[in-house]
Amino acid sequence: MRQINAFVDSVYTNTVGSRKEIKELKAEMRNHLLEAVHELMAEGKSEKEAIEIAIDRFGGTNGMKSVVSGLFQIKTIFAKKLLFAALAFLAVSVILFAFIYVNEVKKDRMQEDYMMSIILNHLDKQKEITGENKKYMEDLIKNNQSVYEILLMDHKKIKSVTSNEEFQKLKPAFHVSKNIWTTSSSVVSFVGYSQGNENWDLNVTRISYRPLADTILHVGGVIYWVLFFVWALINAHHQRRLKAGWIFMFAIFNVAGYLLFHVFGKKEKTHYELIIVRRDGC
């Protein structure tokens, strides 16, 4: 029935999507229409009347075009959003990782050694900590983001200690630290450095946010991997090529797996076109 074929072809004109999927959907629509036509003819309708009624029940050419194009557009938009979200998560996590890591690299040991030397020089040979000394160290904690804690111990008291129990009971001559929003090991790490002179033993603890950088990169990478995996599954499903092997490739190899899927898809398409050409040539 040429009218049925013409109607189906007109519905899918200019539809963007997988050729294989469109071909299968056209065949399915054609079969439904033919079944409807045969049922109507069995009821006593002429072939022409039956075809017109069946097409009208399907919504007509314009109505079906709108439905089909809408369905394909929704699929395309959803897939594009998934891919965009995957790439966005990856890009943001890499940028944040690089920013935090580079910033942390600047906080090297030399800075801490230099700071401790300044504190000890500021104390000079004083045997007592003055209010000015305390204010100076409190300002260092407040104004230096990399410093978490300053601990000052009396050197002579430490030397007089004869056991670990006595050492544990020693109280610091001065102690100041800052409040931070978390001490989770997945976000921050603490590195302590020590220096001293004949009067004081100084310990400065620095905050490092390298664990945060690693966590951001890891979480962003996992989210990207999952979203790209789902996007690849959707594309494979649309092309009617979703198999267990490709699911495994997408899950394990991600982009590399999808590139292989794409390459083999082109080969399958070329092979299919060659078969058609040879068949038509016969």
Backbone torsions as a table, in degrees:
resi	resn	phi	psi	omega
1	MET	NA	104.6	-173.0
2	ARG	-63.7	-34.8	-178.1
3	GLN	-63.7	-37.7	177.6
4	ILE	-65.0	-46.9	-180.0
5	ASN	-61.7	-41.3	179.9
6	ALA	-64.6	-40.3	179.0
7	PHE	-63.2	-48.2	-179.1
8	VAL	-61.4	-43.4	179.6
9	ASP	-63.6	-38.2	-178.7
10	SER	-68.1	-34.5	179.9
11	VAL	-63.2	-39.3	-175.0
12	TYR	-96.6	11.1	176.6
13	THR	-64.9	133.3	179.0
14	ASN	64.6	15.0	176.0
15	THR	-76.4	127.3	-179.3
16	VAL	-93.9	126.4	179.6
17	GLY	167.2	-171.2	179.5
18	SER	-67.0	128.9	-179.6
19	ARG	-60.9	-40.5	-179.4
20	LYS	-64.2	-42.9	179.9
21	GLU	-65.7	-42.8	179.4
22	ILE	-63.0	-40.8	179.5
23	LYS	-61.7	-43.0	-179.4
24	GLU	-67.9	-40.0	179.5
25	LEU	-67.2	-36.7	177.0
26	LYS	-64.7	-41.0	179.2
27	ALA	-65.1	-39.5	179.7
28	GLU	-66.0	-42.9	178.6
29	MET	-64.7	-41.6	179.4
30	ARG	-60.4	-42.5	179.9
31	ASN	-64.4	-42.1	178.7
32	HIS	-62.6	-42.1	179.8
33	LEU	-65.5	-42.4	179.5
34	LEU	-63.8	-39.7	177.1
35	GLU	-62.2	-42.7	179.1
36	ALA	-64.1	-41.0	179.2
37	VAL	-62.3	-45.7	-179.2
38	HIS	-63.5	-38.6	178.5
39	GLU	-64.5	-41.7	-179.8
40	LEU	-68.2	-38.7	178.5
41	MET	-66.6	-33.7	177.4
42	ALA	-66.7	-24.8	178.5
43	GLU	-83.2	-3.7	176.6
44	GLY	110.8	0.8	179.2
45	LYS	-76.8	151.6	173.4
46	SER	-73.8	164.7	-178.6
47	GLU	-60.6	-42.9	-179.0
48	LYS	-63.7	-45.9	179.5
49	GLU	-63.6	-42.4	-178.6
50	ALA	-61.7	-42.7	179.7
51	ILE	-63.8	-44.9	-178.4
52	GLU	-63.8	-41.6	179.8
53	ILE	-66.2	-44.0	-178.8
54	ALA	-61.6	-43.8	179.4
55	ILE	-65.8	-39.8	-179.9
56	ASP	-64.1	-38.3	178.0
57	ARG	-65.0	-30.1	178.0
58	PHE	-77.5	-6.0	176.6
59	GLY	104.4	0.4	-179.3
60	GLY	76.7	170.6	-176.0
61	THR	-61.1	-50.8	-176.5
62	ASN	-64.5	-42.5	-179.4
63	GLY	-63.4	-45.4	180.0
64	MET	-68.7	-35.5	176.4
65	LYS	-59.1	-44.2	-179.3
66	SER	-63.3	-43.2	-179.4
67	VAL	-64.9	-48.5	-177.2
68	VAL	-63.6	-47.8	-179.7
69	SER	-63.0	-35.8	178.2
70	GLY	-64.4	-43.2	179.5
71	LEU	-62.4	-46.4	179.8
72	PHE	-66.4	-35.7	179.3
73	GLN	-66.7	-40.7	178.3
74	ILE	-61.8	-44.7	178.7
75	LYS	-60.6	-45.3	-178.0
76	THR	-64.8	-44.9	-178.8
77	ILE	-63.6	-44.7	179.8
78	PHE	-61.0	-44.4	-179.9
79	ALA	-63.7	-41.9	179.6
80	LYS	-63.8	-40.0	179.1
81	LYS	-64.3	-39.5	177.4
82	LEU	-62.0	-46.1	-179.3
83	LEU	-64.8	-42.6	179.0
84	PHE	-61.9	-44.1	179.7
85	ALA	-62.7	-41.3	179.3
86	ALA	-60.7	-48.7	-179.2
87	LEU	-67.1	-35.1	179.4
88	ALA	-65.1	-45.5	178.8
89	PHE	-61.1	-42.1	-179.9
90	LEU	-64.4	-46.5	-177.9
91	ALA	-63.6	-45.6	-178.8
92	VAL	-63.4	-43.7	-179.0
93	SER	-65.2	-39.2	178.9
94	VAL	-66.8	-42.8	-179.8
95	ILE	-63.8	-46.2	179.2
96	LEU	-64.0	-41.1	177.9
97	PHE	-59.2	-48.4	-178.9
98	ALA	-63.1	-42.0	-178.8
99	PHE	-62.7	-49.1	-178.5
100	ILE	-66.0	-43.3	-176.5
101	TYR	-64.3	-45.5	179.8
102	VAL	-62.7	-39.9	179.0
103	ASN	-64.0	-37.5	-179.8
104	GLU	-72.6	-32.4	179.2
105	VAL	-61.2	-31.9	179.6
106	LYS	-65.5	-25.1	-178.5
107	LYS	-87.6	69.4	-175.2
108	ASP	-90.3	179.9	-176.3
109	ARG	-62.9	-33.7	-177.2
110	MET	-61.3	-38.1	179.0
111	GLN	-63.5	-41.6	-179.3
112	GLU	-68.6	-41.8	176.6
113	ASP	-60.0	-42.2	-179.6
114	TYR	-63.8	-42.8	179.6
115	MET	-63.5	-43.5	-179.5
116	MET	-65.0	-37.1	177.3
117	SER	-63.7	-38.7	178.9
118	ILE	-64.5	-43.8	-179.4
119	ILE	-62.6	-46.0	-179.0
120	LEU	-65.4	-37.6	177.8
121	ASN	-68.2	-34.5	179.2
122	HIS	-67.4	-37.5	176.7
123	LEU	-70.1	-27.5	-179.1
124	ASP	55.0	-131.2	-179.5
125	LYS	-105.6	19.6	-179.5
126	GLN	-65.9	138.5	179.1
127	LYS	-95.3	-10.6	177.2
128	GLU	-124.1	145.3	178.8
129	ILE	-88.6	118.9	-178.6
130	THR	-84.9	168.4	176.6
131	GLY	-61.4	-34.3	178.7
132	GLU	-65.7	-40.5	177.8
133	ASN	-61.4	-45.1	-179.8
134	LYS	-61.9	-44.8	-179.9
135	LYS	-61.6	-39.4	-179.8
136	TYR	-61.8	-47.0	-178.4
137	MET	-71.3	-34.2	176.0
138	GLU	-64.4	-39.1	177.7
139	ASP	-67.3	-35.4	177.0
140	LEU	-61.6	-44.4	177.8
141	ILE	-62.2	-43.0	-175.5
142	LYS	-69.2	-39.8	-172.1
143	ASN	-94.3	-10.4	-179.1
144	ASN	-111.8	110.4	-175.9
145	GLN	-65.4	-25.2	-174.6
146	SER	-83.9	-13.4	-176.9
147	VAL	-96.9	126.3	-178.6
148	TYR	-99.9	-38.8	-171.6
149	GLU	-151.1	142.6	171.8
150	ILE	-124.0	125.8	-178.1
151	LEU	-127.2	125.7	-177.3
152	LEU	-120.1	125.4	-179.2
153	MET	-119.0	147.9	176.0
154	ASP	-72.3	118.7	-174.8
155	HIS	-63.8	-39.1	-178.1
156	LYS	-66.9	-37.5	177.7
157	LYS	-64.7	-39.3	179.4
158	ILE	-64.6	-40.5	-179.8
159	LYS	-66.4	-27.8	-178.0
160	SER	-81.9	-10.1	-178.7
161	VAL	-72.5	136.4	-178.3
162	THR	-113.6	-7.9	-180.0
163	SER	-146.3	162.6	179.6
164	ASN	-65.3	-33.9	179.1
165	GLU	-63.0	-42.1	178.1
166	GLU	-65.3	-38.7	-179.8
167	PHE	-63.8	-41.1	-180.0
168	GLN	-63.6	-28.1	-178.1
169	LYS	-83.3	-12.4	-179.4
170	LEU	-65.1	135.1	176.6
171	LYS	-98.7	139.6	179.6
172	PRO	-66.7	147.7	176.1
173	ALA	-70.9	-29.6	177.5
174	PHE	-156.1	139.8	179.0
175	HIS	-148.0	130.0	176.4
176	VAL	-144.5	140.3	177.3
177	SER	-146.0	164.5	-179.8
178	LYS	-106.9	155.8	175.3
179	ASN	-85.5	130.4	176.1
180	ILE	-122.8	158.4	-170.6
181	TRP	-71.5	-20.3	177.6
182	THR	-159.2	153.4	174.2
183	THR	-119.8	17.5	-179.2
184	SER	-60.5	137.2	-178.8
185	SER	-68.3	-16.2	177.2
186	SER	-83.2	-5.5	-178.6
187	VAL	-117.2	-46.9	-176.2
188	VAL	-132.3	157.3	169.8
189	SER	-132.6	156.6	-177.3
190	PHE	-120.7	131.2	-179.7
191	VAL	-123.8	123.8	-178.8
192	GLY	-103.5	142.5	177.2
193	TYR	-128.1	146.5	-177.0
194	SER	-128.8	143.8	171.4
195	GLN	-147.6	165.5	179.5
196	GLY	-162.3	170.4	172.3
197	ASN	-136.9	-164.5	-175.2
198	GLU	-68.8	-15.8	-178.0
199	ASN	-110.7	-32.8	-170.6
200	TRP	-133.3	144.6	168.3
201	ASP	-110.2	121.1	-174.0
202	LEU	-111.3	133.0	175.1
203	ASN	-126.2	123.6	178.1
204	VAL	-114.7	127.4	178.8
205	THR	-107.3	126.8	-177.7
206	ARG	-102.8	145.6	174.7
207	ILE	-92.1	132.2	173.8
208	SER	-120.6	130.4	179.2
209	TYR	-101.8	20.8	176.8
210	ARG	-61.6	-37.7	175.6
211	PRO	-58.9	-34.6	177.2
212	LEU	-64.3	-42.1	178.3
213	ALA	-60.8	-43.9	178.8
214	ASP	-63.9	-41.2	-179.7
215	THR	-64.6	-43.7	179.3
216	ILE	-61.4	-45.0	-179.8
217	LEU	-64.1	-40.8	-178.9
218	HIS	-66.0	-48.8	-178.4
219	VAL	-64.1	-45.6	178.8
220	GLY	-61.2	-39.9	178.7
221	GLY	-64.9	-40.8	179.9
222	VAL	-65.7	-45.1	179.6
223	ILE	-62.1	-44.1	177.1
224	TYR	-58.4	-46.4	-176.3
225	TRP	-59.5	-44.7	-178.3
226	VAL	-66.9	-46.3	-178.5
227	LEU	-64.9	-40.5	178.4
228	PHE	-66.5	-38.1	178.1
229	PHE	-60.4	-45.6	179.1
230	VAL	-64.5	-41.8	178.2
231	TRP	-60.5	-43.2	179.0
232	ALA	-64.5	-39.9	177.7
233	LEU	-61.5	-43.5	-179.7
234	ILE	-62.0	-45.3	179.8
235	ASN	-63.4	-42.1	179.1
236	ALA	-64.8	-38.2	178.6
237	HIS	-65.9	-42.3	178.9
238	HIS	-61.5	-32.3	-179.6
239	GLN	-89.1	4.5	-179.3
240	ARG	56.4	37.4	-178.9
241	ARG	-125.7	18.3	-177.8
242	LEU	-77.7	110.8	180.0
243	LYS	-129.8	164.2	-178.2
244	ALA	-58.0	-37.7	-179.9
245	GLY	-62.2	-43.6	179.6
246	TRP	-71.1	-35.1	175.9
247	ILE	-59.2	-43.8	177.8
248	PHE	-62.5	-43.5	-179.3
249	MET	-63.2	-42.9	179.4
250	PHE	-65.0	-41.1	-176.7
251	ALA	-68.8	-38.5	-174.8
252	ILE	-90.6	-43.6	-172.3
253	PHE	-106.6	-8.4	173.8
254	ASN	54.4	-115.8	-176.3
255	VAL	-59.4	-44.2	179.8
256	ALA	-60.1	-41.2	178.1
257	GLY	-63.6	-39.9	179.9
258	TYR	-70.6	-34.7	176.9
259	LEU	-62.8	-40.4	176.1
260	LEU	-63.0	-43.0	177.4
261	PHE	-58.6	-42.9	-179.3
262	HIS	-65.9	-43.6	-179.5
263	VAL	-64.1	-47.0	179.2
264	PHE	-65.6	-31.1	176.4
265	GLY	-64.1	-40.4	177.5
266	LYS	-64.6	-39.7	179.0
267	LYS	-64.5	-42.3	178.9
268	GLU	-63.0	-40.2	-179.8
269	LYS	-65.1	-44.3	179.2
270	THR	-62.6	-43.2	179.4
271	HIS	-62.1	-41.6	-179.9
272	TYR	-64.6	-41.8	179.8
273	GLU	-66.7	-36.7	178.0
274	LEU	-64.5	-38.4	178.9
275	ILE	-63.0	-42.4	179.7
276	ILE	-64.2	-43.8	-179.8
277	VAL	-61.3	-45.3	179.8
278	ARG	-63.3	-40.8	-179.7
279	ARG	-65.7	-42.9	179.0
280	ASP	-67.6	-30.8	-179.0
281	GLY	-72.1	-24.3	-179.7
282	CYS	-70.5	NA	NA
